[in-house]
C-alpha cells in the first residue's frame, strides 16, 4: 500500500513539473511572438532591401 502511494505521489510530482515547464515555455513563446509582431509593424515599409515603395505612387505612364 505504501509503495503504491509513493509511486502515485512521484507520478503526480513528475506530471506537475512537466505542466510547469510547459506553462513557462508557452508564456515565453507568447511574449516572443508579441515582440516580433510589434517590431514587424513598427518598422518602416521600405526598410527591406529591394522592396517596392508602397507609399509613394510612381508617376502615371505618358498619355498618347
C-alpha positions as CSV (number, residue, x, y, z in Angstrom):
1,X,0.0,0.0,0.0
2,X,2.8,2.4,0.9
3,X,4.7,1.7,-2.2
4,X,1.7,2.4,-4.4
5,X,1.0,5.6,-2.6
6,X,4.6,6.8,-3.0
7,X,4.6,5.9,-6.7
8,X,1.4,7.9,-7.2
9,X,2.9,10.9,-5.5
10,X,6.0,10.6,-7.6
11,X,4.0,10.3,-10.8
12,X,1.9,13.4,-9.8
13,X,5.1,15.3,-9.0
14,X,6.5,14.5,-12.4
15,X,3.3,15.5,-14.2
16,X,3.2,18.8,-12.2
17,X,6.8,19.5,-13.1
18,X,6.0,18.9,-16.8
19,X,3.0,21.2,-16.6
20,X,5.1,23.9,-15.0
21,X,7.7,23.6,-17.8
22,X,5.1,23.7,-20.5
23,X,3.3,26.7,-19.0
24,X,6.6,28.6,-18.7
25,X,7.5,27.7,-22.3
26,X,4.1,28.8,-23.5
27,X,4.3,32.1,-21.8
28,X,7.8,32.7,-23.2
29,X,6.7,31.9,-26.7
30,X,3.7,34.2,-26.4
31,X,5.9,37.1,-25.3
32,X,8.4,36.5,-28.1
33,X,5.6,36.4,-30.7
34,X,4.2,39.7,-29.4
35,X,7.6,41.3,-29.5
36,X,8.2,40.1,-33.1
37,X,4.7,41.4,-34.1
38,X,5.5,44.9,-32.6
39,X,8.8,45.0,-34.3
40,X,7.3,44.0,-37.6
41,X,4.6,46.7,-37.5
42,X,6.9,49.3,-36.1
43,X,9.5,49.0,-38.9
44,X,9.0,51.3,-42.0
45,X,7.6,49.6,-45.0
46,X,10.7,50.4,-47.2
47,X,13.2,49.0,-44.7
48,X,13.6,45.7,-46.6
49,X,16.2,46.0,-49.4
50,X,14.7,45.6,-52.8
51,X,11.1,46.0,-51.5
52,X,8.9,48.2,-53.6
53,X,7.9,51.6,-52.2
54,X,4.3,51.1,-51.4
55,X,3.5,54.6,-50.1
56,X,4.7,56.7,-53.0
57,X,3.0,56.1,-56.3
58,X,5.0,56.1,-59.4
59,X,4.2,58.8,-61.9
60,X,1.5,57.7,-64.4
61,X,2.6,56.5,-67.8
62,X,2.8,59.1,-70.6
63,X,-0.5,59.7,-72.3
64,X,-0.8,59.2,-76.1
